[in-house]
């Protein structure tokens, strides 16, 4: 097992990564909690809920299962979690356990941040993608007009990442997680980025997974510690997300996985960066890797005006002008304001570049 300490303004917490540590969950609880509410989804509940329940005293524990998928990250599901917490007698010395992927983590974390003005929670991620969302304390639900528009910065008390749970993931979920790992390599480490492009997602070992996830969490932890509330360098973690979030919203949440949409957004960021900074970036190398690993790159046509409207819901937009995270080179991210007409031109030229025979 490996551990990484993440420091926040309110407290520090440990991210623990290893094999078969889910069955030792009680040792990661930071206090003797009065009640514990496990929040998970239908898919994860069938696989791991009993394991977690068996590691917490039965007189303290209850659970709530939500439908799987991005559609559950809404105001109704959020309200229902508060109802469950009240029905099960949670008080200010209680704990919420977020058992699942990014949707469960965001939703459960936001419920913890707001229940009785804030109670403890721990993240128990079961997807590769959740290596990113479980660290850093950003918790939120979606609004129909934009992704993650209602939320807070509220760090967990611990993150417990059992890589053996990743063996049950579907191919699309592996693709989704690796898009965020590629993002972290692009903003931090050119050598690691190129080593990632040698990875074949259908032959991953637990050793590879743990190495790649450790890298991603270390990148995330360093940036979060430097800028917890996203007023500066933490914005760089949104590389690929301005277009990616817009695609998710425009197609309908769940049509593509979050990471599949971000993969397209990463290509777009490279496309724009090459023009703005007059540099050569590994657009084709990344495209070929994504294509080889079955990312859906050209399964739909872009509607530029609709996407620009969605992109303006991005939290980095200022005075109705879109700010994108770009790359001056690999490992050197930057933010740039782009006006609507230039953005439309970039979307048109990008569409021609990615739609290949």
N, C-alpha and C positions, 0 to 999 in steps of 0.2 A: 504494500500500500504506500502511496505517496501523498504528501500533504503540501498545500500552499496556503499561506496566511494572507488574507485580504483585509486591509485596514480601511475603515470608513470613519466619518466624523463622529458617529454614535458609538461604534464598537468594532472590534476586530472579529473575524470569524475564519474558521478553517474549512478549506475545500479538501475533502478526502477522496482519493481516487484509487480503486483497486478492484480485485476480483472477489466475488462472493462475500462482500461486506454488507449486503442488504440484510442478511440474517443476523447481523450484529448491531442493528440500528440503535438499540437502547443505549449503547455506550457513547453514542454521539449526541445524546440529549444533554443540553447544558445545565438543566435545572431539574428539580423534582416537581414536575408540572401537575396541577390539580386535575386537568382534563386534557385529552389529546383528540383532535379531530383530523382524521386522514381524508384528504380530498384527492380523488383520482378520477380517471375516466373509464368508460366501459371496457376498452381494450386492455388497459393496464390492470384493471381490477381482477380480471380473469387470470392474469399471469402472476401478479406479485402482491396483491392486497393481503392475502392470508399470511404470507411470509412476514410482512410488516406487523400485522396484528399480533402475531405470535411472539413478537419481541417487545411488546408493551403490555403492562399489567391490564387484564381484561376489565377491571372495575373502572379504569380511567378512559377507555378508548371508545370512540365511535367513528363512523366513516360516512362519506357522502360521495356518490358516483354521478358524474356528469356525462352527457353524450360526448363522444370523441370528436375532435375537429375544431377548427378555428371558429365555427359558428357558435360555439359555447362561450366565447369570450365576449359576452354582452351584458347589458345592465340587468336583465332578468335573472341570468345565472348568478351574477354577483349578489343580487338581493336574496336569492334562494340560499346562498351560502350563509348569509347573516341569519336567516331564519333557522337553518340547521344548527348553527352555533348556539343560538338562543334556546332552541328546543333541547339541545344536549347539555345545557348547563355550563357552557364555557364562561369562565370569568377572566379577570385580567392577569391571572397566573396560569392561563391555559396556553396550549401550543397547537398550531396548525401544521400538519405535514403535507407538503405538496408532492405527491407521488405521481410522476408522469412527465410529459414533455413540456414544451414551452407554453402551451395554452393553459395547462393545469398550473404551472408555476406562476404565470402572470396573474391568472384569476385568483388563485389561492393566496398569493402574496398580497394582492390588493385588498382582498377580504381581511387578511390579518392586519394590514396597515390601517384599516378603518374601523374594525370591530372594537368597540369600547375605546376608541381613539388609539388603538394599536396594541396588538399582542404579538408574542414571538411566533416565528414560523421557521421551518427548515425546508430546504429544497432537496428532494430526492429524485434527480433527473433520470429518466429512462430512455432518452433519445440522445443522439449525437448533437442535434441542434440545441438542446437544452444546456450544453456546456457553456453556451454563450448567454442565454437568457437567465440562467440560474445564478450567475455571478454578477455582482454590481448593483443589485437592489432596485432595478427598474421594474415596477409592477404596474399593470394597466389592464384595461378592457378596451374594446373597440367601440367606436361610434359609427353609425351607418355612413357618415360622411368622411371617416378617416380612421386609420389604424392606430391603436394605442393613444387615443386622444384624451382618455380619462384615466389618470393614474397618479403615481407618486414615486419618490425615491425612498425605498424602505428596505434596508439590507436584511438578509436572513441571519439566523443565529448559527447556521452550519449548512454546508452543502455536502451531501453524501452521494458519490457517483460510483455505482457498481457497474463496471464495464460488461459484466456477463449479461446484464439485461439487454444489451445492444444486439445480442444474438437473435432476438425475436423480432427485430425490425424488418419492415418491408423495404424493398429496394428504393422506393421513393423517399422514405424517411432517411435512409443512408445518404442519398443524394442531397436531401435538404440540409442535413448537418454539415456535410463536407463543403457546401457553398460558403458557410460562415467560417470554416477553417481556412479555406482559400482566401477569403476576405482578410482574415487576420494575418496571413502570410504576406499578402500584397501590401498591407500598411506597415509591416514591420521588418520582414526578412526575405530578401530576394533568393538566397540560397535555399531556404526552407520552402519557398514557393515553388521553385523548380523541382525540388525533391518530391513535393506533393503531386506534381504533374506526372510522376512515375507511378503513382498509386493506382491500382485497379480496384474499384470499389466492390467488385464481386468476389474478390479473394482476400479480403481484409482479415488479419489475425487480431486477437485481443491485444497482443504486444504492440502492433501498429496503431490500433485504436487508442490505447493508453498513451503512447508517445505523442500522437497528433493532438489528442484532447488536452494533454498537459501543456503542449506548446500554446494552444489556443487560449487556455485559461490564464497562462502566465502573461500573454500579451494583454488580455482583457484586464487582469488584475493591476498591472502596472499603469495602464491608462486610467482606470477607475480611481486608483489611489491618488493620481495626479489631478483628477478633475471629476469629482463624484457627481456633481449636479449638472454636468454637460454644458458648462459655460465656455469651454475651450477645447482642449485636445480630445475629449471624449466624443466630440462630434465625428471624429475620424472613423469611429466604429460604425458609422452609418454609410460607409462606402458601399455603393450598390443599392442602398435602401430607398433613395428618392424615387427612382423608377420602379424598383421592386415592389414597394408598398403600393404604388399607383396601379401596377398591374394586378396585384391581389385584389384591390378594391374594385377595379374596373371589371375584372372577370367574375367577381364574386368570391368571397373567402372560401377556400377549400377546393377551388378549381385546380389551382396549382398549389403545391406546398409552399411554405414561406421561403425555404431555401431555393426551390426551383425558380421562383420569381426573383430572388436576390441574385441568382446566377446570371440571369438576363441583365439585371441592373449592373452587375460587375462589368460585363462586356460593354455596356453602354458607357459606364464611367471611363473605361480605357479608351473607347472610341472618342469621347469628348476630350479627354486629357491629351490625346495625341495631337488634336488640332489646336487646342488652346496653348499648350506648352511647346509645341513643335518638336515632340519627342517620339521615339519609336518604342512602343510598349508591346508586351507579348499577347496581343489580341488574338492572333491566329493560334498560338500555342494553347491558350486557355479555351478558345472555341473548340479546337480539336479534342482536348481532354474532356470537355463537357459533352461533346457529341459522342465520343467513345464510351462514356459512362451513362449514356441514354437520358441526358437532360432534355426536356422538351423546349427546344430553342426556336423553332419556327412553325409551331402548330397553330398560330393565329396571326392575323394582321393587326398592326397597331393603328388605332384611331388617335392621331396626334393631339387634336384639340381636347378630346376626352381625357387623355392621359395627363396633359398639361394642367387641366383643372384639378385632377386628382393630386398631382404633384404639388400643387399650391396648398394642399392640406398638410404637407410635410411640416414638422415642427421647426425645421430650420428656416422656413420661409419668413422673410422679413419685408414688411411694406409691400406685400403681394409679389415680391420678387424671389424666385427660387434660388436657393443656395445649394450647390452640389458639392459633395466631397469628391475630389479628383486626385490624381497622382502626378506629381512632377517627375517622379521616377518611382520604381518599386521601393518601398520603405520610406518615401517622403510624401505623405498625404498633404493636401491643402484644400481650403474651401474657396469657392468661386461663385459670384452672383452671375446668373445667366438670364437674359431677358427672354420674353415669350417667343419672339420671332427666331432668335438664334436657337432656342430649344426646339422649336418646330423643325427647323432645318436639320438639326442634329438627329432628331427622331426619324426624319425621312431618310437621311443618308445611312443611319444605323439600320433601318428596316431593310434597305437594299443590300446592306452588307451581311446581315444574318440570314436572310431568306435565300437559301442556296438549293440548287438542284440536288 
